């Protein structure tokens, strides 16, 4: 968006990958990971696909160690019960009413949805609510 964007990091790679998008804005011509503080706040955390990368919308600029990162829990109906599962899809327990209200179902979004959210961040600032992929909401689902 007018040569400005955000730095994102893939933190878990699977069929879809878990990505976090950092809050600081960067000029596209000076983005690099060499001096980036990976403890910087992020505003989006989402499971997504690599479609925008394959279309050339996202660029790969390097690798870095993933710092401490919250992995959200979610609920699922396994046919016998509604259960609470961790990010790796391991059952933690039968879900309580509180679990169902707090954690919700696992969310995966298309890569264009993430691109649109980054555009909103660039236009509207850091205090926009990004709903299910808002980092504040995802972090709140990462603790029992």
Residue pairs with C-beta under 8 A, 6 or more apart in sequence:
1 118
1 119
1 122
1 123
2 122
3 27
3 28
3 29
4 25
4 26
4 27
4 28
4 122
5 25
5 26
5 28
5 31
5 118
5 122
6 21
6 22
6 23
6 24
6 25
6 26
6 43
6 118
6 121
6 122
7 21
7 22
7 24
7 26
7 31
7 33
7 36
7 61
8 19
8 20
8 21
8 22
8 44
8 58
8 114
9 19
9 20
9 22
9 38
9 64
9 66
10 17
10 18
10 19
11 17
11 18
11 19
11 20
11 66
11 69
12 18
12 71
12 87
16 47
16 48
16 49
16 108
17 47
17 48
17 49
17 50
18 45
18 46
18 47
18 71
18 87
19 44
19 45
19 46
19 47
19 48
19 114
20 42
20 44
20 45
20 69
20 135
21 42
21 43
21 44
21 45
21 114
21 117
21 118
21 121
22 36
22 38
22 40
22 41
22 42
22 43
23 40
23 41
23 42
23 43
23 121
23 126
24 40
25 121
25 122
31 61
32 61
32 62
33 61
33 62
33 63
33 64
34 62
36 64
38 64
38 65
38 66
38 67
39 67
41 135
42 135
43 121
43 126
43 130
43 134
43 135
44 114
44 117
44 118
44 121
44 130
44 133
44 134
44 135
45 70
45 72
45 133
45 135
45 138
45 139
46 107
46 108
46 109
46 113
46 114
46 132
46 133
46 138
47 106
47 107
47 108
47 109
48 108
48 109
48 110
48 111
48 113
48 114
49 110
49 111
50 111
51 110
51 111
51 112
52 58
52 111
52 112
52 114
52 115
53 59
53 60
53 111
57 111
57 115
58 111
58 115
70 138
70 139
70 142
70 143
71 86
71 87
71 88
71 142
72 87
72 103
72 138
72 141
72 142
73 84
73 85
73 86
73 87
73 92
73 99
73 103
73 141
73 142
73 144
74 84
74 85
74 87
74 103
74 104
74 105
74 106
74 107
74 141
75 82
75 83
75 84
75 85
75 95
75 99
75 100
75 103
75 104
75 105
76 82
76 83
76 85
76 105
76 106
77 83
78 91
81 94
81 95
82 94
82 95
82 100
83 91
83 92
83 93
83 94
83 95
84 91
84 92
84 93
84 94
84 95
84 99
84 103
85 91
85 92
85 106
86 92
92 144
93 99
95 103
102 140
102 141
103 141
104 132
104 141
107 132
107 133
109 132
109 133
113 133
114 133
117 130
117 133
120 128
120 130
121 128
130 137
131 137
132 138
